[in-house]
Each structure stands twice: as structure tokens, then as C-alpha cells.
Amino acid sequence: MAKRKIDYNLAKQAAGNAALTEQTTSLTSPSKDSIRDIPISELITNPYQPRIKIEEKQLKELALSIETEGLLQPILVTTDLNKGFIILAGHRRVEAHKLLDKEYIKAVVLPNVSHEQLAIIPIIENLQRDDMDPIENAIAFKRILDEKIFSSQIELANKISVSKSWMSRILSIIKLPEELLKIIREDKFKDINILTALNTLENSKTISVYHAVKDMTRTDALQYISSIKKKNDIPVVKEKVVVTKNKITIDTKNIDKETEKVIRDLVSQIEKILQ
């Protein structure tokens, strides 16, 4: 069985053209004069941070790099007058500093950050990472929409320069059964196209089908899922086909093209038998 290839190009391309991506890049690459040492004890996790879990191995590797080479890029924060500094970008760098028992971290303090920027900047940073977790992003997107920071999926998609279809697909992932989402995260499975296709199946079949396709190539996996879906759709034939004495009529209302093709093929076989 061919080994599945993870394709991150879609996410990179999606984030690459975003206006706020360029803004974030420029803000996190400032002049030396604008960098401050911020007490780590005064840092606050951004409530819109999409990264839920950081792999221990990756965190240790980052900590070792910081220990030997120093912090190559300062984190980006904004002030919270009541509490301290909210992290806009650099959550992993902060955790690595904690692992090294450091008291301070170099940061750029960005004043007057809007609620919209507070939500968007960490998402853009996450989208640019090779190890981005689509479930984390989907949860972050849903929260932004639930809190009405943006009025619609289209508005949010436009803000980070992704297509409406990409936004719809990634949001559909969190509609999968909770047990399956846990398995997907443990497997570090990241193919959005396959996960979206799984969401077209009955919940009772998604886990077994996922295990069947997770090591396939994307093409093979999508074909397999499509074949399972067709089998599930066949029972609608009884409701969609009306047989009279001299005629077989197909009601194609509210059925997809693949199901219609299945019905027509079956009817064609019946007609050949009757001839």
C-alpha cells in the first residue's frame, strides 16, 4: 500500500497572500531598538491561540536551539492594562523559555491592537507552520465565528485570503465524531481533503473507514470513501424509482449526480432484462 503524502501547499498558499501575514512578518522582524525584555510571569496566553498542544520533542528541540543560538526572532505581544502582556505570536518560543527556566523573553510590544487582530494574528502564524493541525485551526475559526468577530465564513475567509470552499472544508472537520477527532490528533493526520470526505459518511462508519484510508494516497483514499458513500446511497433507489406497466420513471430531485448515476445504471440493467 502506498504511503500517504501530506500536502501542506494549500495552507501555505492560503496564508501567503494574506494582508495580515505581511503585517505580522514585519512586526516580528523589527529594529533592535524596538525590542524589549518582558517578564515571562507577565505574559498571558492569547484566548484565540489555535495551538492547543505542543509536542514535547519539538519543544525540547526549540529550547536547545534557543539555549545554543539565542532567540532568533522576538515574540509579538500587546498590552493588557489589567493583567500584563497578551501573546500575539510566539507561543512555542514562550513555552521553550519556560522549559529553560528563563525569567525574561525578548518581545515587540504592539499598542492599540484591535479585537480582530488579536484573533487573526496567531491564526496566520499557525497557518504558516508545516506542522499545522487542521483541527486546532477549525476550532479557532469556529470560536471567532461564534463570537461574531466576523459576521460570516466568507468575511473570515477573505480576511486571511483563503477561499470560501477551503474555509467550509476545514470547519466541517470538527463535525466528525469526537472519538475520531481524538484518534486523528493522536495520528497527526492532516489531510483536509480526506477528513472532509469522511464527514460525508454516516458517523457509525467514519472511524473504520478512517483506519482503512489513513495510509493510502489521497486519490486512493477519496475513491475508497466515495465507494462507501455510494453503497450507503443505494437504498434511496426504492424511493426514487417508480415502475408502471410500460415505464420506469426516476425522480432525481434532491439527489446528487453520483447517486443518480447509480440509479440509472440499475434501471438500465432492469430494462435489458425486461427486453
Residue pairs with C-beta under 8 A, 6 or more apart in sequence:
1 215
1 216
2 216
2 217
2 220
3 215
3 217
4 191
4 214
4 215
4 216
4 217
4 218
4 221
5 217
5 218
6 190
6 191
7 191
7 218
8 130
8 132
8 190
10 166
10 192
11 127
11 128
11 132
12 127
12 128
14 127
14 160
14 161
14 162
14 163
14 166
15 21
15 124
15 127
15 128
15 160
15 161
15 162
16 128
16 161
17 161
18 124
18 159
18 160
18 161
18 162
19 161
20 117
20 120
20 121
20 124
20 159
20 160
21 124
21 128
21 160
21 161
24 76
24 89
24 121
24 124
24 125
27 76
27 89
27 108
27 110
28 73
28 74
28 75
28 76
28 89
28 90
28 108
29 73
30 74
30 108
34 108
35 74
35 106
35 107
35 108
36 106
36 107
36 108
36 109
37 104
37 105
37 106
37 107
38 75
38 77
38 85
38 104
38 105
38 106
38 107
38 109
39 103
39 104
40 94
40 97
40 98
40 102
40 103
40 104
40 105
41 103
42 84
42 85
43 77
43 84
43 85
43 86
43 87
43 94
43 105
44 80
44 83
44 84
44 85
44 86
44 87
45 86
45 87
45 91
46 86
46 87
46 88
46 91
46 118
46 122
47 118
48 118
48 119
48 122
48 123
48 140
48 143
48 144
49 87
49 91
49 122
49 140
50 122
50 123
50 126
50 133
50 136
50 137
50 139
50 140
51 91
51 92
51 122
51 126
51 133
51 136
52 133
52 136
52 139
53 133
53 185
54 91
54 92
54 95
55 131
58 92
58 131
59 92
59 95
59 96
59 99
60 99
62 92
62 93
62 96
63 96
63 97
63 99
63 100
66 93
66 96
66 97
66 100
67 100
71 93
71 97
71 105
71 106
73 90
73 93
74 90
74 105
74 106
74 107
74 108
75 87
75 88
75 89
75 90
75 93
75 94
75 105
75 106
75 107
75 108
76 87
76 88
76 89
76 90
76 107
76 108
76 110
76 121
77 85
77 86
77 87
77 88
77 90
77 107
77 108
77 109
77 110
78 85
78 86
78 88
78 109
78 110
78 111
78 113
78 118
79 85
79 86
79 109
79 111
80 86
85 107
85 109
86 113
86 118
87 94
87 122
88 110
88 113
88 117
88 118
88 121
88 122
89 121
89 122
89 125
90 105
90 107
90 125
91 122
93 105
94 105
97 105
115 149
116 149
116 150
116 159
119 140
119 144
119 149
120 159
120 160
122 140
123 137
123 140
123 141
123 144
123 160
124 160
126 132
126 136
126 137
126 140
127 137
127 160
131 188
132 190
133 185
133 188
133 190
134 170
134 173
134 190
134 192
134 195
135 173
135 174
135 181
135 184
135 185
137 170
138 170
138 171
138 173
138 174
139 174
141 156
141 167
141 170
141 171
142 171
142 174
144 150
144 156
145 152
145 153
145 156
150 156
150 159
153 164
153 167
153 168
153 171
154 164
154 167
156 167
157 163
157 164
157 166
157 167
166 192
169 192
169 193
169 196
170 192
170 196
172 196
172 199
173 181
173 192
173 195
173 196
173 199
174 181
175 199
176 184
176 195
176 198
176 199
176 203
176 206
177 203
177 206
177 207
179 207
180 198
180 206
180 207
180 210
183 207
183 210
184 195
184 210
187 214
189 195
189 210
189 214
191 218
191 221
193 218
193 222
194 213
194 214
194 218
194 221
194 222
194 225
197 221
197 222
197 225
197 226
198 206
198 209
198 210
198 225
199 206
200 225
200 229
201 209
201 225
201 228
201 229
201 232
202 232
205 228
205 232
209 224
209 225
209 228
212 224
213 220
213 221
213 224
213 225
214 221
216 224
226 258
229 258
230 258
230 259
230 262
233 255
233 256
233 258
233 259
233 262
234 262
236 255
236 259
236 263
237 262
237 263
237 266
239 251
240 250
240 251
240 252
240 255
240 263
241 248
241 249
241 250
241 251
241 263
241 266
241 267
242 248
242 249
242 250
242 251
243 249
248 267
248 270
248 271
250 260
250 263
250 264
250 267
252 260
255 263
